[in-house]
Amino acid sequence: MEQTPRPRKRKAPTSVTPDVEADVDGALIAENLQEKRTCKKTKKNYESKVKQAVQWFKKHHRRCLTANEKSLTVPIKRGPLMEFFGYLSRDAHKRQSLNGPEELTADMHEPLSPHTLQGYRSAIVDLYTQQNMTLEPEVNLLLHNTLEGYEKLCRQLRLKALMKIREGKSAITISGYQMIAEKFMKTKVDKNNVMGQRKVASGWSATLFSWAFFVLMWNLMSRSDSVDGLMLQHLEWQEDSLIIEEHGHKG
């Protein structure tokens, strides 16, 4: 029985062909690639933090702003920059002399998390990068030491219950999963609403779908999304199944 020959894979080009289209602007392409250094969500995060920094500098060091006062002048002077990060750390600094949560007062704000302060540093670094500049080594070292000290201060505050232990989103626990699963299982199918009209997605088919979708979300969805980005050759999707190939066998 004759075997159908497999199509040959095209090799990736190793050199630039001389007949490149003349209308392609290499400078614009390079600029576009630089814009892809950070995703849109991260850019918005940086822009928000820079705007907050601008508001503080307007009150304390207006000379560090651009002519239109919408951004910071790069390079930023060392003194005002370190003062700004001291301002961000003030709420944690106020609590370091307290002995316990019973000494907290209503006028005390929750300290910023170390991750948030690191986000401000990243926004400043990105501002420098946009101007094709880098932070001065001395300033970079000062910021590094400041953030390291702040992280240790926050750790001490958490040990004394003077600061929230966790930051950001918490993973759902198995008890939470069981509670939600039970709610889905006990959901009653109500085909009619008050107006006597059929509800959208309220039949048994939608209820059965919700059970399956919730189990899939818990066991596979987030995991498969992160694994897919790793570009592992032994993982692939076939329709709605994730296939794992091991030593030439799929299962």
N, C-alpha and C positions, 0 to 999 in steps of 0.2 A: 504494500500500500504506500503510495507516494505521500510524502510529508510536505505540507505547504511551507515554503521557506519563510522564516520570520523576517519582517521588514527591518532593515538596518537602522539603528539609532543615529540620528544626526549629531555629530560632535559639535560641542560649543566652540564658537570662533575664538581663536587665540590671538588674532591680530586684526587691526582695523583695515577694512577694504578701502582702496583708494577712491572708489566711485561713490562716496557718500553724497547724499542729496545736498545740493548747494543751499537750499532754503532752510536747512536745520541750523539754528543758532546755538553753537556749543556753549556760549556764555549763559544763555537762558536756561539750558538744560542743567548746567552746573549749579546755577542759582536755585533751580527747582529742587535739585537733590539736597541742597543744604537746608531747604525748608522742611524736608522730610526727616530731619534729625529728631524731631519731637512730634508726637501725634497731636491732633487737634485738642483733645481733652487736656493734655499736659500744657499745651500753649495757653489755653484759657486759664488754667490754674496759675501759671506764671504771671499772666497779664493781671489777674486779680490781685496777686500778692504785690506786684510792682505798683499797682494803683493805691493799695493800702500804704505802701512805703512812701509814695509821693505825698499822700495826705499828711503823714507824720513830718516829712521833710519841709512841707509848706509852713508848718507851725514852728519848727525849730531850726532848720538850716535851708532856707529858701535859695541860698546861693548855689546849692548843689543840684538845682533843677535846671532843665533846659529852658530856652527862651519862652516857650509857650506853657511851661510849667505842667506838662503832661507826662514827663518822664524824668529819669535821673541822668545827670551828666556823667558820662564814663570817661576816665576812671573816677570813682567816688572817693572822696577824701576819707582817709583812714579813721580819723576821730569821729566824725558824724556817723559813719557806717557802724562802728562798734557801739556807739551810743544807741543807735536804732535797735541793734540786737539786744542791748541791755534793757531797752524799753520792752521788747517782746518777752523778756525773761522776768519782768518785775513781779508778776503775780506769784511765781514760784519762789522768788527771792524773799517775798514778804512772809512766806509760810515756814521758812527754814528754822526760825527760832521758836516755833510752836511745838508743844509737847504732844498734842493729840487733837482729834477732830472736835473735841468739846470746846477748844479755844478758837475755833473758826467763827467769824462774824459775818453778818449778812452782806456787808459791803465788799467782801473778798470775792474776786472773780476766780473761776477755775483756771489754773495754769494751762498754758499751751503745751501740747505734747512735744516731745523731742522730734517726732516725725514732722510736725508742723514747722518747727524752727528750721529743720533741714530743708523743708520745701522753700522757705524764704531764701536760704543760701543758694539753692539750685536756681531760683528765679534770678538772683543777682548774677550768678555765673552765666546764665543764658543771656542776660542783658549785655554782658561783656562779649560773649560769643557773637552776638548779632553785629557788634561793632568790630569784629575780627580782632578782639583783644582778649587777654587773659588776666586773671587776678594777680596782683603782685604777690610774690612768694611770701613776703612778710604778712600781708593782709590775709592771705589764704591760710597761713599757719595760725594766725590769731583767731580766725573764724573756726578753724578746726578745733583748737583748744577750748574755745568758748562753748561750742556745741557738745564737746565731750564732757566738759564740766557740768553743763546743763542736764545732760542725760543722767549723770551720777546724782545730781541734786534731785531730780524727779524720782529716781529709784529710792532715795532716802525718804522722800515725802510719801511714797506709796507704802513703804514699810511701816510708817507711822499713821497710815490711813488719812493722810492729809491731801491726797490726790487720787483721782480715779485710777484703779488698777489697770483697766483695759482701755484701749483706744481704738477707734474705728469700728468696723462691723465685726460681730462675733458669729462664729459658725453655729449652725443649728445643731442642737444636741439630739441624741437618740430619743430622749423623752419628748422633745419637741416634734420630732419626726413622727413618733407614734401617735401623738395627740392629733396632728394634722391628718394623718392617715385614717385615724378613727373617725374624724369629722367627715372625710370624704366617703367612707364606707357607710355611714349612717345618714347621709344626705337623702332627704326625701324628694322624690320627683314630683314637682308641682307644675302641671301642664297649663294651668290657667292663672292669670293674675287678677287683680281687683276689677279691671275693666272687662274681664271675660275674654281677653285675647290671649293667644298662645305666647308663652315667653320664648325668647330666643335662647337656644342652647340649654333647654331645661329638661329634655327628654332623657331616657335611659342611655341612649347612645352617647350623649355628652357626658353623663355621669360616669359611664364606663371608660370613656376617653380620659377623664380627669384622674381616675385611679392609675391608669397606665402611664399617663404623662408625669404624674407626681413621682412614681417609682423611678421612671427614667431620669427625671431631673435629679433625684437624690443620688442615684447610683452611677450615672454615666455622663450627664450633660456637661457639667463643669470640668470633669476630669478629661473628657474627650477633647474639649476645646483647648485645654492647655497642652495635651499630648500632641494634638495635631500640629501645633506650632513648632514642635521639635524636629519635624521632618524625618522621623524615623522610618526607614525603608521597610521594616517588618510590620508596620501598622497601616491598614487601609480600610476605607469604607466600601461596603458592597450593599447598595440600596440602604436599608435602615439598620445594618449590622456592622459592628466594628470587628474586623478580622485581624487576628494576630498570627503572624507567620513565624514559626520556630523550627529551625533546622530543616527547612524545605517543606514543612507540613503546616497547613492552615487549620485553625480551630477556633 
